[in-house]
Amino acid sequence: MLILLGVTLKRNHKQSDLEIVNKTLQGDTSAFKTIIERYQDYLYRTALAFLGNPEEAEDALQEIFINVYRYLGTFRLGMEFRPWIYTTALNHLKKIYRKKKKNLKFSARDNEMLESLPDNSRGSDPQIMAEKKETEAAVLRAVHLLQDDLRVVVTLYYLNEMSTREISEILNLGIENIKSRLYRARKILKKILGKNKTGL
Protein backbone atom coordinates (compact mmCIF):
# COMPACT_ATOMS: atom_id res chain seq x y z
CA MET A 1 0.00 0.00 0.00
CA LEU A 2 1.45 3.34 -1.05
CA ILE A 3 1.70 6.22 1.37
CA LEU A 4 0.94 9.42 -0.48
CA LEU A 5 0.89 13.06 0.53
CA GLY A 6 2.00 12.11 4.03
CA VAL A 7 -1.06 10.01 4.87
CA THR A 8 -1.56 6.31 5.43
CA LEU A 9 -4.59 5.14 3.54
CA LYS A 10 -7.44 2.96 4.72
CA ARG A 11 -9.90 1.22 2.46
CA ASN A 12 -13.36 2.74 2.14
CA HIS A 13 -15.53 1.72 -0.79
CA LYS A 14 -18.92 2.44 0.81
CA GLN A 15 -19.12 6.03 -0.38
CA SER A 16 -19.47 7.02 -4.03
CA ASP A 17 -16.85 9.18 -5.71
CA LEU A 18 -19.27 12.08 -5.91
CA GLU A 19 -20.03 11.91 -2.18
CA ILE A 20 -16.33 11.96 -1.38
CA VAL A 21 -15.63 14.81 -3.79
CA ASN A 22 -18.50 16.80 -2.34
CA LYS A 23 -17.16 16.32 1.20
CA THR A 24 -13.71 17.41 0.09
CA LEU A 25 -15.10 20.52 -1.60
CA GLN A 26 -16.98 21.35 1.60
CA GLY A 27 -13.70 21.42 3.49
CA ASP A 28 -13.34 17.83 4.70
CA THR A 29 -9.74 17.31 3.60
CA SER A 30 -9.59 13.85 5.17
CA ALA A 31 -12.17 12.67 2.61
CA PHE A 32 -9.56 13.14 -0.11
CA LYS A 33 -7.59 10.21 1.35
CA THR A 34 -10.27 7.88 0.04
CA ILE A 35 -9.89 9.26 -3.48
CA ILE A 36 -6.16 8.61 -3.29
CA GLU A 37 -6.67 5.06 -2.06
CA ARG A 38 -9.30 4.32 -4.69
CA TYR A 39 -7.31 5.51 -7.70
CA GLN A 40 -3.64 5.21 -6.79
CA ASP A 41 -3.07 1.73 -8.28
CA TYR A 42 -4.72 2.56 -11.59
CA LEU A 43 -2.98 5.91 -11.94
CA TYR A 44 0.38 4.46 -10.94
CA ARG A 45 0.07 1.83 -13.68
CA THR A 46 -0.78 4.59 -16.14
CA ALA A 47 2.20 6.68 -15.02
CA LEU A 48 4.52 3.69 -15.31
CA ALA A 49 3.36 3.04 -18.86
CA PHE A 50 4.12 6.64 -19.79
CA LEU A 51 7.43 7.06 -18.01
CA GLY A 52 8.90 3.57 -17.92
CA ASN A 53 10.54 4.08 -14.54
CA PRO A 54 8.98 3.13 -11.17
CA GLU A 55 10.55 6.00 -9.22
CA GLU A 56 9.51 8.57 -11.81
CA ALA A 57 6.03 7.05 -11.88
CA GLU A 58 5.71 7.42 -8.10
CA ASP A 59 6.86 11.03 -8.27
CA ALA A 60 4.36 11.70 -11.05
CA LEU A 61 1.63 10.04 -9.02
CA GLN A 62 2.28 12.42 -6.13
CA GLU A 63 2.10 15.37 -8.52
CA ILE A 64 -1.10 14.06 -10.11
CA PHE A 65 -2.90 13.87 -6.77
CA ILE A 66 -1.67 17.33 -5.84
CA ASN A 67 -3.14 18.61 -9.12
CA VAL A 68 -6.37 16.71 -8.55
CA TYR A 69 -6.75 18.30 -5.12
CA ARG A 70 -5.80 21.74 -6.42
CA TYR A 71 -8.24 21.68 -9.35
CA LEU A 72 -11.03 19.71 -7.73
CA GLY A 73 -13.09 22.88 -7.66
CA THR A 74 -13.29 22.78 -11.46
CA PHE A 75 -15.02 19.39 -11.36
CA ARG A 76 -18.74 19.69 -12.04
CA LEU A 77 -20.80 17.70 -9.56
CA GLY A 78 -23.22 15.45 -11.36
CA MET A 79 -20.61 14.41 -13.92
CA GLU A 80 -18.69 11.14 -13.62
CA PHE A 81 -15.53 11.56 -11.58
CA ARG A 82 -13.50 8.71 -13.06
CA PRO A 83 -13.13 10.28 -16.56
CA TRP A 84 -12.23 13.61 -14.97
CA ILE A 85 -9.44 12.27 -12.77
CA TYR A 86 -7.98 10.23 -15.64
CA THR A 87 -8.04 13.26 -17.91
CA THR A 88 -6.22 15.27 -15.25
CA ALA A 89 -3.64 12.51 -14.86
CA LEU A 90 -3.12 12.03 -18.59
CA ASN A 91 -2.61 15.73 -19.22
CA HIS A 92 0.10 15.82 -16.56
CA LEU A 93 1.80 12.66 -17.82
CA LYS A 94 1.86 13.94 -21.39
CA LYS A 95 3.74 17.03 -20.25
CA ILE A 96 6.30 14.93 -18.40
CA TYR A 97 6.66 12.44 -21.24
CA ARG A 98 7.36 15.10 -23.83
CA LYS A 99 10.35 16.16 -21.76
CA LYS A 100 11.87 12.70 -21.75
CA LYS A 101 12.03 10.10 -24.45
CA LYS A 102 14.22 7.07 -24.05
CA ASN A 103 15.38 4.33 -26.39
CA LEU A 104 14.24 1.04 -24.89
CA LYS A 105 15.49 -2.44 -25.69
CA PHE A 106 13.27 -5.47 -26.14
CA SER A 107 13.87 -9.16 -25.78
CA ALA A 108 12.98 -11.71 -28.46
CA ARG A 109 10.17 -13.02 -26.26
CA ASP A 110 8.35 -9.70 -26.00
CA ASN A 111 6.39 -10.19 -29.22
CA GLU A 112 5.08 -13.52 -27.96
CA MET A 113 4.17 -11.93 -24.62
CA LEU A 114 2.19 -9.21 -26.35
CA GLU A 115 -0.10 -11.81 -27.89
CA SER A 116 -1.32 -12.91 -24.46
CA LEU A 117 -2.73 -9.56 -23.29
CA PRO A 118 -5.24 -9.04 -21.83
CA ASP A 119 -6.05 -12.27 -19.98
CA ASN A 120 -7.94 -12.14 -16.71
CA SER A 121 -9.42 -15.63 -16.77
CA ARG A 122 -6.60 -17.81 -15.49
CA GLY A 123 -7.12 -17.45 -11.77
CA SER A 124 -4.41 -16.75 -9.20
CA ASP A 125 -1.87 -19.53 -9.87
CA PRO A 126 1.57 -18.20 -8.74
CA GLN A 127 3.31 -19.19 -11.97
CA ILE A 128 0.60 -17.61 -14.10
CA MET A 129 0.68 -14.44 -12.00
CA ALA A 130 4.47 -14.27 -12.41
CA GLU A 131 4.10 -14.69 -16.17
CA LYS A 132 1.48 -11.95 -16.24
CA LYS A 133 3.84 -9.55 -14.43
CA GLU A 134 6.61 -10.38 -16.87
CA THR A 135 4.23 -9.83 -19.76
CA GLU A 136 3.09 -6.47 -18.39
CA ALA A 137 6.70 -5.36 -17.93
CA ALA A 138 7.47 -6.18 -21.55
CA VAL A 139 4.40 -4.40 -22.83
CA LEU A 140 5.15 -1.34 -20.70
CA ARG A 141 8.51 -1.01 -22.40
CA ALA A 142 6.85 -1.19 -25.80
CA VAL A 143 3.95 1.10 -24.94
CA HIS A 144 6.43 3.73 -23.79
CA LEU A 145 7.56 4.17 -27.41
CA LEU A 146 4.13 4.82 -28.90
CA GLN A 147 2.96 8.30 -29.87
CA ASP A 148 0.68 10.00 -27.36
CA ASP A 149 -2.71 9.22 -28.89
CA LEU A 150 -1.98 5.50 -29.21
CA ARG A 151 -0.14 5.14 -25.91
CA VAL A 152 -3.11 6.56 -24.02
CA VAL A 153 -5.70 4.14 -25.42
CA VAL A 154 -3.40 1.12 -25.00
CA THR A 155 -2.68 2.04 -21.39
CA LEU A 156 -6.32 2.54 -20.48
CA TYR A 157 -7.61 -0.51 -22.36
CA TYR A 158 -4.99 -3.17 -21.70
CA LEU A 159 -3.30 -2.08 -18.48
CA ASN A 160 -6.24 -0.48 -16.68
CA GLU A 161 -8.80 -2.83 -18.26
CA MET A 162 -11.24 -0.09 -19.22
CA SER A 163 -13.94 -0.59 -21.82
CA THR A 164 -13.89 1.28 -25.12
CA ARG A 165 -16.96 3.18 -23.87
CA GLU A 166 -15.12 4.40 -20.78
CA ILE A 167 -12.09 5.41 -22.84
CA SER A 168 -14.40 7.19 -25.25
CA GLU A 169 -15.78 9.26 -22.38
CA ILE A 170 -12.35 10.09 -20.98
CA LEU A 171 -10.82 11.11 -24.31
CA ASN A 172 -14.04 12.58 -25.77
CA LEU A 173 -13.69 10.45 -28.89
CA GLY A 174 -16.04 8.06 -30.67
CA ILE A 175 -15.89 4.38 -29.82
CA GLU A 176 -14.95 3.45 -33.41
CA ASN A 177 -12.07 5.92 -33.18
CA ILE A 178 -10.88 4.20 -29.99
CA LYS A 179 -11.10 0.77 -31.62
CA SER A 180 -9.16 2.05 -34.63
CA ARG A 181 -6.40 3.40 -32.40
CA LEU A 182 -6.18 0.12 -30.50
CA TYR A 183 -5.85 -1.75 -33.79
CA ARG A 184 -3.12 0.59 -35.04
CA ALA A 185 -1.29 0.41 -31.74
CA ARG A 186 -1.21 -3.39 -31.75
CA LYS A 187 0.20 -3.42 -35.28
CA ILE A 188 2.90 -0.94 -34.36
CA LEU A 189 3.82 -2.77 -31.17
CA LYS A 190 4.13 -6.08 -32.99
CA LYS A 191 6.27 -4.41 -35.64
CA ILE A 192 8.55 -2.86 -33.02
CA LEU A 193 8.95 -6.09 -31.14
CA GLY A 194 9.31 -8.09 -34.35
CA LYS A 195 12.22 -5.92 -35.48
CA ASN A 196 14.01 -6.56 -32.23
CA LYS A 197 13.46 -10.24 -32.81
CA THR A 198 15.44 -10.01 -36.03
CA GLY A 199 18.13 -7.90 -34.44
CA LEU A 200 17.22 -4.68 -36.31
Secondary structure, DSSP 8 states (H G I E B T S, - for coil): ---BTTB------SS-HHHHHHHHHTT-GGGHHHHHHHHHHHHHHHHHHHH--HHHHHHHHHHHHHHHHHTGGGS-TTS-HHHHHHHHHHHHHHHHHHH--------TTHHHHHTT-S---STT-HHHHHHHHHHHHHHHHHHTTS-HHHHHHHIIIIIS---HHHHHHHHT--HHHHHHHHHHHHHHHHHHHHHHHTT-
